[in-house]
Amino acid sequence: MKLKLYLDTSVFSAYFDDRAPDRQAQTVEFWERLTDFDACTSQLAQEELDNTPNADRRKRLLELLDKLTVHSVTPEMKKLAECYIRAGVFTAIMMNDAVHVAAAVLTRQDILLSWNFKHLVNRVRRAKINQVNVSQGLPTIEIIAPPEI
């Protein structure tokens, strides 16, 4: 059985980000192994990619979605994201991060993959997220960076 992965927007962005060559290379390497996993993202990631100012880069980023399942953002996901905010896991300005986590949890992914070390790939935050999940009767989730998989 393949691991189920949710990719946040940073994993798409890093694919073409030549300002961080090591991160870019690790991201490209991950994408080359994408078929080893059951990978998905959400409509939120698609909307964030749609906001890429450079039209050529935006087109190339959106093409990466072709290999993934894109889940709609549901009212339940927004409600769970708000629960994370009320619990102090995220601040209100971090709503999109909270929605990414909620989407990954509620679509029953094994892992949320991200390059966002400040807001997501963070042991303390992951513990708080999983504490909320357990209190809500939801599964826990791993949140890691692409090189860890």
C-alpha positions as CSV (number, residue, x, y, z in Angstrom):
1,M,0.0,0.0,0.0
2,K,1.3,3.4,-1.0
3,L,1.8,6.2,1.6
4,K,-0.8,8.9,1.2
5,L,0.7,12.4,0.9
6,Y,-0.8,15.8,0.9
7,L,1.5,18.5,-0.7
8,D,1.2,22.0,0.5
9,T,2.0,24.9,-1.9
10,S,5.6,25.2,-0.8
11,V,6.4,21.8,-2.4
12,F,5.1,23.1,-5.8
13,S,6.9,26.4,-5.5
14,A,10.2,24.9,-4.6
15,Y,10.2,22.9,-7.8
16,F,11.0,26.0,-9.8
17,D,12.7,28.1,-7.2
18,D,16.3,28.4,-8.3
19,R,17.1,30.8,-5.4
20,A,17.6,27.7,-3.2
21,P,19.3,25.2,-5.4
22,D,19.6,22.4,-2.8
23,R,15.9,22.6,-1.9
24,Q,15.0,22.8,-5.6
25,A,17.1,19.6,-6.3
26,Q,15.5,17.7,-3.4
27,T,12.1,18.8,-4.6
28,V,12.7,17.7,-8.2
29,E,14.0,14.4,-6.8
30,F,10.9,13.9,-4.8
31,W,8.7,14.7,-7.9
32,E,10.6,12.0,-9.9
33,R,9.4,9.5,-7.2
34,L,5.8,10.8,-7.1
35,T,4.4,7.6,-8.5
36,D,5.7,5.7,-5.4
37,F,3.0,7.6,-3.4
38,D,-0.7,8.4,-3.5
39,A,-0.3,12.1,-3.7
40,C,-2.9,14.9,-3.4
41,T,-3.4,18.5,-2.5
42,S,-6.3,20.8,-2.1
43,Q,-8.2,23.5,-4.0
44,L,-6.4,26.0,-1.6
45,A,-3.0,25.1,-3.1
46,Q,-4.4,25.5,-6.6
47,E,-5.8,29.0,-5.6
48,E,-2.4,30.0,-4.1
49,L,-0.6,28.8,-7.2
50,D,-3.1,30.8,-9.3
51,N,-1.8,33.9,-7.5
52,T,1.7,33.5,-8.9
53,P,2.5,36.8,-10.6
54,N,4.7,35.5,-13.4
55,A,2.4,33.9,-16.0
56,D,4.9,31.4,-17.4
57,R,5.8,30.2,-13.9
58,R,2.1,30.1,-12.9
59,K,1.4,27.9,-15.9
60,R,4.3,25.5,-15.1
61,L,3.2,25.3,-11.4
62,L,-0.4,24.5,-12.3
63,E,0.8,21.8,-14.6
64,L,2.2,20.0,-11.6
65,L,-1.3,19.6,-10.4
66,D,-2.1,17.2,-13.3
67,K,-0.4,14.3,-11.5
68,L,-2.4,14.8,-8.3
69,T,-5.8,14.5,-6.8
70,V,-7.1,18.0,-5.9
71,H,-9.6,17.9,-3.0
72,S,-12.2,20.6,-2.6
73,V,-12.0,22.6,0.6
74,T,-15.1,21.6,2.6
75,P,-16.9,23.4,5.4
76,E,-15.6,20.6,7.7
77,M,-12.0,21.5,6.7
78,K,-12.7,25.2,7.5
79,K,-14.3,24.3,10.8
80,L,-11.2,22.2,11.8
81,A,-8.9,25.0,10.7
82,E,-10.8,27.3,13.0
83,C,-10.5,24.8,15.8
84,Y,-6.7,24.8,15.4
85,I,-6.8,28.6,15.6
86,R,-9.0,28.6,18.7
87,A,-6.6,26.1,20.3
88,G,-3.6,28.5,19.6
89,V,-1.9,26.1,17.2
90,F,-2.1,28.8,14.5
91,T,-2.8,32.5,14.5
92,A,-5.7,33.9,12.5
93,I,-3.3,35.2,9.8
94,M,-2.1,31.6,9.4
95,M,-5.5,30.4,8.3
96,N,-4.3,29.0,5.0
97,D,-1.7,26.8,6.9
98,A,-4.5,25.6,9.2
99,V,-6.7,24.8,6.2
100,H,-3.8,22.8,4.6
101,V,-3.5,20.7,7.7
102,A,-7.2,20.2,8.1
103,A,-7.4,19.1,4.4
104,A,-4.7,16.6,4.9
105,V,-6.2,15.3,8.1
106,L,-9.8,15.1,6.9
107,T,-8.8,13.4,3.6
108,R,-7.0,10.8,5.7
109,Q,-3.5,11.4,4.4
110,D,-0.5,9.8,6.2
111,I,1.8,12.7,5.7
112,L,1.6,16.4,5.0
113,L,4.7,17.4,2.9
114,S,5.9,20.9,3.2
115,W,9.0,23.2,3.1
116,N,7.4,25.6,5.5
117,F,9.6,25.1,8.6
118,K,8.3,28.2,10.3
119,H,4.6,27.3,10.3
120,L,4.3,23.6,9.6
121,V,7.4,21.4,9.6
122,N,7.9,22.0,13.3
123,R,7.9,19.4,16.1
124,V,6.1,21.6,18.6
125,R,3.4,22.7,16.2
126,R,2.9,19.1,15.0
127,A,2.4,18.0,18.6
128,K,-0.2,20.7,19.1
129,I,-2.0,19.7,15.9
130,N,-2.1,16.1,16.8
131,Q,-3.3,17.0,20.3
132,V,-6.3,18.8,18.8
133,N,-6.9,15.9,16.3
134,V,-7.0,13.4,19.1
135,S,-9.4,15.5,21.1
136,Q,-11.7,15.7,18.1
137,G,-11.5,11.9,17.4
138,L,-9.4,12.5,14.3
139,P,-6.2,10.7,13.2
140,T,-2.8,12.2,13.9
141,I,-0.6,13.3,11.0
142,E,3.1,13.5,10.2
143,I,4.3,16.8,8.8
144,I,7.7,16.5,7.2
145,A,9.9,18.0,4.4
146,P,10.5,16.2,1.1
147,P,14.0,15.0,1.9
148,E,12.5,13.0,4.8
149,I,10.4,10.8,2.6
